[in-house]
Every structure is written in structure tokens, then in C-alpha cells.
Amino acid sequence: MARKQRRGLDRTDRRILQILQQQGRISNVDLARAINLSTTPCAERVHRLERLGVITGYQALIEPEKVGLPISIFVEVKLDHTTAEAFERFHDTVVDLNDVAECYMIAGDFDYLLKLMVSDMAVYRRFMTESLPRLPDVQQTRSYVVVDKLKQQATLPIA
């Protein structure tokens, strides 16, 4: 019995995604060879995955310490009211803050989880005293400084 396709991706598509996550700069010739396909069908599959929005881009992974951003801090943010308007105001403001590397709306005691990447604690202090107060509808925050990174995985577990 053939393995059921998940979300329109067959085994070859999934193998392409696995390889591209590990080697984003692989040539089409080498990718085609790795999945046992000729180059034209391989390129067509990659283009289809891009068109479908499965592949959203390509980027270099950078070691934060090597570019002067050795400190990661997670900040939980609770809004004073959870209305569509409050979420929209928060979103419109937080996306423009350069110190915020990532922002997630979460379920639980807090509404958002921010990840900051900063050069030193003075930058974090400025964020907390200057940028954070500009965020609308913030009721409460709680911060966690990362002491040691045990695991960071940039790839998805595609099976």
C-alpha cells in the first residue's frame, strides 16, 4: 500500500525539502542527483514548492555572537485587554522594533512571547525603558535571559 501523501507533498518533495534545509546552496544538478531525478523535473518541483509557498525563501544561518549579538532574552507580554483592536495595535507597533528578532502570539497566561537579540544589557535596559512602553495595551511583562543554548534547530522534522 502506497504511503499517503501529506498536504499534497509526495516522498520526493519531502526529500527535496529535507536536503534544501540542510544545504540551501546546493546546485540543482547535485540536488537532482541526490533524489535520483533528472535536472529539469527536479527544478520544476523546487519551483512548484516555491510557488505553493512551501519554500518561502533561502537564507544564511549566522552565529549571533560573531556579529555582536551574544545575549538572547525572551519577554512575555500580557495585554490589558484581549480584543481584536488591541492585538492589531500591538502587532502594528512590535513589527517595527529592531531589537525584537521574533514575536509569537501565544496561548496561556501571557499573550505574546518576544525574542530579543542584543549586544549587551544596556541595550536590553533601553528596550525595557524606551521601546516597550511604546507598545500599546501592555499590562505586564516578564523577562528571561538565556544563560546557555542547549538546542536550536533551524530545520523542520520533515518525514
C-alpha positions in Angstrom: 0.0 0.0 0.0 1.4 3.4 -1.0 2.2 5.8 1.7 -0.4 8.5 2.0 0.7 11.9 0.8 0.5 14.7 3.4 -0.8 18.0 2.2 -0.1 17.3 -1.5 3.6 16.6 -0.9 5.0 13.3 -2.1 8.1 11.5 -0.9 10.3 13.2 -3.5 9.0 16.7 -2.5 9.7 15.9 1.2 13.2 14.7 0.3 13.9 17.9 -1.6 12.8 19.9 1.4 15.0 17.9 3.8 18.0 18.4 1.6 17.4 22.1 1.0 17.0 22.7 4.7 20.5 21.2 5.3 22.1 22.6 2.1 20.3 25.7 0.9 23.0 26.5 -1.6 23.1 23.0 -3.3 23.1 23.2 -7.1 20.1 21.8 -9.0 22.4 19.2 -10.5 23.5 18.0 -7.1 20.0 18.1 -5.7 18.7 16.1 -8.7 21.4 13.6 -8.3 20.7 13.2 -4.5 17.0 12.5 -5.1 17.6 10.4 -8.2 15.8 12.6 -10.6 16.9 14.4 -13.8 17.6 18.1 -13.5 14.6 19.5 -15.3 11.9 17.7 -13.2 13.9 18.5 -10.1 14.0 22.2 -10.9 10.3 22.1 -11.7 9.5 20.5 -8.3 11.5 23.2 -6.5 9.8 26.0 -8.4 6.4 24.4 -7.7 7.2 24.2 -3.9 8.2 27.9 -4.1 5.0 28.9 -5.9 2.9 27.0 -3.4 4.6 28.8 -0.5 6.1 25.7 0.9 9.6 27.1 0.4 9.4 30.7 1.5 13.0 31.8 1.0 16.6 31.0 1.4 19.0 32.5 4.0 22.3 32.1 5.7 22.4 30.9 9.3 24.5 33.4 11.3 26.2 32.9 14.7 24.8 35.7 16.8 28.0 36.1 18.9 30.1 36.6 15.8 28.0 39.6 14.8 27.9 41.2 18.2 24.6 39.9 19.5 25.6 37.4 22.2 22.6 37.9 24.5 19.1 36.4 23.9 16.2 37.4 26.1 12.7 36.2 26.0 10.0 38.6 27.1 6.4 37.5 27.9 3.9 40.3 27.3 0.4 40.4 28.7 -2.0 42.9 27.3 -4.5 44.7 29.5 -7.4 43.6 27.3 -7.6 41.0 24.5 -9.6 42.5 21.8 -9.0 42.3 18.0 -8.2 46.0 18.1 -5.6 45.6 20.9 -3.9 42.7 19.1 -3.8 44.8 15.9 -2.3 47.8 17.7 0.3 45.6 19.3 1.2 43.9 16.1 1.5 47.2 14.1 3.9 48.5 16.7 6.0 45.5 17.5 6.9 44.6 13.9 8.9 47.8 13.6 11.1 47.2 16.7 14.6 46.2 15.5 15.6 44.6 18.8 12.7 42.1 18.5 14.0 39.2 16.5 10.9 37.1 16.8 7.4 37.6 18.2 4.7 35.0 18.7 1.1 35.3 19.9 0.7 32.5 22.4 -2.0 30.8 24.4 -1.6 30.8 28.2 -1.1 33.4 30.9 0.6 35.8 28.5 -0.4 37.0 25.1 2.9 37.3 23.3 6.4 36.0 23.5 9.2 38.2 22.2 12.7 37.1 21.5 15.3 39.8 21.7 18.9 39.6 20.4 21.0 42.3 22.0 24.7 43.2 22.2 24.7 43.9 26.0 22.4 44.6 28.9 22.4 48.3 28.3 20.5 47.7 25.0 18.1 45.5 26.8 17.6 48.2 29.5 16.9 50.8 26.8 14.4 48.4 25.2 12.6 48.0 28.5 12.6 51.7 29.3 12.1 53.2 25.8 10.7 50.7 23.3 8.5 48.5 25.5 6.5 51.4 27.0 5.6 52.5 23.4 3.9 49.2 22.8 0.1 49.7 23.2 -2.1 48.0 25.8 0.8 46.3 27.7 -0.2 45.4 31.2 2.6 43.1 32.4 5.9 41.7 31.2 8.3 39.0 32.4 11.8 38.6 31.0 14.1 35.6 30.8 17.8 35.9 29.9 19.2 32.9 28.1 22.2 31.5 30.0 23.0 28.7 27.7 21.6 27.5 24.4 21.1 23.7 24.6 19.4 23.2 21.3 18.5 25.4 18.4 17.1 23.7 15.3 16.6 25.7 12.1 15.2 22.7 10.2 11.8 21.2 10.4 11.4 17.4 11.1 10.1 16.5 7.7 9.4 12.8 7.4 
